[in-house]
Amino acid sequence: MSFEITRMRENEIDDWNKVSWEAFAAVEDRLATLFYPGGLTERTKAYMGKSTRDSLSDSSYSYVFVRDSSTKQVVGVACWYFQTKDLSMQEVVDKEEKARKERAEQEPIPGINFAAISDFREAQASSKREILGGKAHALLKVLATLPAAQRKGAGAAGLRWGLQQADELGLPAYLEASGMGRPLYAKHGFNEVCELPLDTSKHGHPYKCTHWCMLRAAKCLDQ
Ligand SMILES: CC(C)(COP(=O)(O)OP(=O)(O)OC[C@H]1O[C@@H](n2cnc3c(N)ncnc32)[C@H](O)[C@@H]1OP(=O)(O)O)[C@@H](O)C(=O)NCCC(=O)NCCS
């Protein structure tokens, strides 16, 4: 099976988020339903849509669809973030603080567990700061394949699309892997650095949610 990648347009944000939701809602650790216990309601969709729309004003983000080349049907999605310049540690801390403030100012929305989402974001930020500091990097923020289309190469296609750009830019690549993504990333040159320091049991979540921080070294272009 072969795949092609198309960039998400602004009028396709809901479609992109729906694919991501369907993939994550089916994961055994049920993390998606801890974050969004109400499921994909109109209000949840509006919240996700606004977050995606806001990030589109930053050209460092790339949202893409993975399509079956013969039918053009969407089978998966990916979101990459390319930080092409080094930041000082102060800039990293300031960015984290800005995100923290925005989360604190977020009005409650029924069906969304902002406390759990915030803990996850804090765990992500602290691990990334420890591992990368302010170093330029490519970050795989989301990789998701519709359950019915999994294990046919779509995830690898979305992964390779970003890695090719990371290599052209001479950037290391970083991500937090789920149990499903972990073997795929290992096959593509990522090494585990540590587990994400996340304790979902304090939110009453009965499933184990282990994620691994993984790093792939920058490729030297003249090799
Ligand atoms: C991770 C994910 C994107 C992989 O997508 P995919 O289209 O199935 O990936 P590919 O077909 O390109 O690659 C499959 C490889 O991934 C790994 N993999 C995929 N699903 C897996 C599963 N359920 N259990 C273990 N390994 C799995 C295997 O290494 C597999 O290779 P193999 O089929 O040769 O054994 C997909 O499983 C998914 O959307 N999962 C839910 C969301 C998620 O966890 N995303 C990753 C967040 S970091």
The ligand as a MOL file (V3000), in Angstrom:
LIG
                    3D

  0  0  0     0  0            999 V3000
M  V30 BEGIN CTAB
M  V30 COUNTS 48 50 0 0 0
M  V30 BEGIN ATOM
M  V30 1 C 1.1450 4.4120 16.4610 0
M  V30 2 C 0.3350 4.4380 15.1940 0
M  V30 3 C 0.2660 5.8670 14.6530 0
M  V30 4 C 1.0410 3.5430 14.1570 0
M  V30 5 O 0.3290 3.6770 12.9550 0
M  V30 6 P 0.3100 2.5250 11.8600 0
M  V30 7 O -0.2940 3.1240 10.6400 0
M  V30 8 O -0.2870 1.2870 12.4040 0
M  V30 9 O 1.8650 2.3200 11.6970 0
M  V30 10 P 2.6110 1.5060 10.5430 0
M  V30 11 O 1.6970 0.5360 9.9040 0
M  V30 12 O 3.3520 2.4600 9.6890 0
M  V30 13 O 3.7240 0.8000 11.4050 0
M  V30 14 C 3.3370 -0.2730 12.1250 0
M  V30 15 C 4.4130 -0.5520 13.1290 0
M  V30 16 O 4.1030 0.1690 14.3120 0
M  V30 17 C 4.1240 -0.7410 15.3800 0
M  V30 18 N 2.7390 -0.9260 15.8210 0
M  V30 19 C 1.6340 -0.4260 15.2350 0
M  V30 20 N 0.5390 -0.7970 15.9540 0
M  V30 21 C 0.9960 -1.5190 16.9890 0
M  V30 22 C 0.3680 -2.2080 18.0640 0
M  V30 23 N -0.9740 -2.2090 18.2270 0
M  V30 24 N 1.1260 -2.8540 18.9430 0
M  V30 25 C 2.4770 -2.8800 18.7930 0
M  V30 26 N 3.1160 -2.2710 17.7890 0
M  V30 27 C 2.3920 -1.6070 16.9010 0
M  V30 28 C 4.7840 -1.9900 14.8790 0
M  V30 29 O 6.1710 -1.8290 14.9690 0
M  V30 30 C 4.3510 -1.9880 13.4730 0
M  V30 31 O 5.1910 -2.6580 12.6080 0
M  V30 32 P 4.7360 -4.1110 12.1150 0
M  V30 33 O 3.3000 -3.9860 11.6540 0
M  V30 34 O 5.7010 -4.4010 11.0220 0
M  V30 35 O 4.8800 -4.9730 13.3260 0
M  V30 36 C -1.0940 3.8690 15.3940 0
M  V30 37 O -0.9740 2.6210 16.0510 0
M  V30 38 C -2.0190 4.7650 16.2060 0
M  V30 39 O -2.6450 5.6760 15.6650 0
M  V30 40 N -2.1200 4.4780 17.5150 0
M  V30 41 C -2.9810 5.2700 18.3840 0
M  V30 42 C -2.4370 6.6530 18.6120 0
M  V30 43 C -0.9990 6.6020 19.1060 0
M  V30 44 O -0.6470 5.9040 20.0370 0
M  V30 45 N -0.1560 7.3970 18.4040 0
M  V30 46 C 1.2640 7.5000 18.6970 0
M  V30 47 C 1.4720 8.5260 19.7440 0
M  V30 48 S 3.1720 8.7330 20.0500 0
M  V30 END ATOM
M  V30 BEGIN BOND
M  V30 1 1 1 2
M  V30 2 1 2 3
M  V30 3 1 2 4
M  V30 4 1 2 36
M  V30 5 1 4 5
M  V30 6 1 5 6
M  V30 7 2 6 7
M  V30 8 1 6 8
M  V30 9 1 6 9
M  V30 10 1 9 10
M  V30 11 2 10 11
M  V30 12 1 10 12
M  V30 13 1 10 13
M  V30 14 1 13 14
M  V30 15 1 14 15
M  V30 16 1 15 16
M  V30 17 1 15 30
M  V30 18 1 16 17
M  V30 19 1 17 18
M  V30 20 1 17 28
M  V30 21 1 18 19
M  V30 22 1 18 27
M  V30 23 2 19 20
M  V30 24 1 20 21
M  V30 25 1 21 22
M  V30 26 2 21 27
M  V30 27 1 22 23
M  V30 28 2 22 24
M  V30 29 1 24 25
M  V30 30 2 25 26
M  V30 31 1 26 27
M  V30 32 1 28 29
M  V30 33 1 28 30
M  V30 34 1 30 31
M  V30 35 1 31 32
M  V30 36 2 32 33
M  V30 37 1 32 34
M  V30 38 1 32 35
M  V30 39 1 36 37
M  V30 40 1 36 38
M  V30 41 2 38 39
M  V30 42 1 38 40
M  V30 43 1 40 41
M  V30 44 1 41 42
M  V30 45 1 42 43
M  V30 46 2 43 44
M  V30 47 1 43 45
M  V30 48 1 45 46
M  V30 49 1 46 47
M  V30 50 1 47 48
M  V30 END BOND
M  V30 END CTAB
M  END
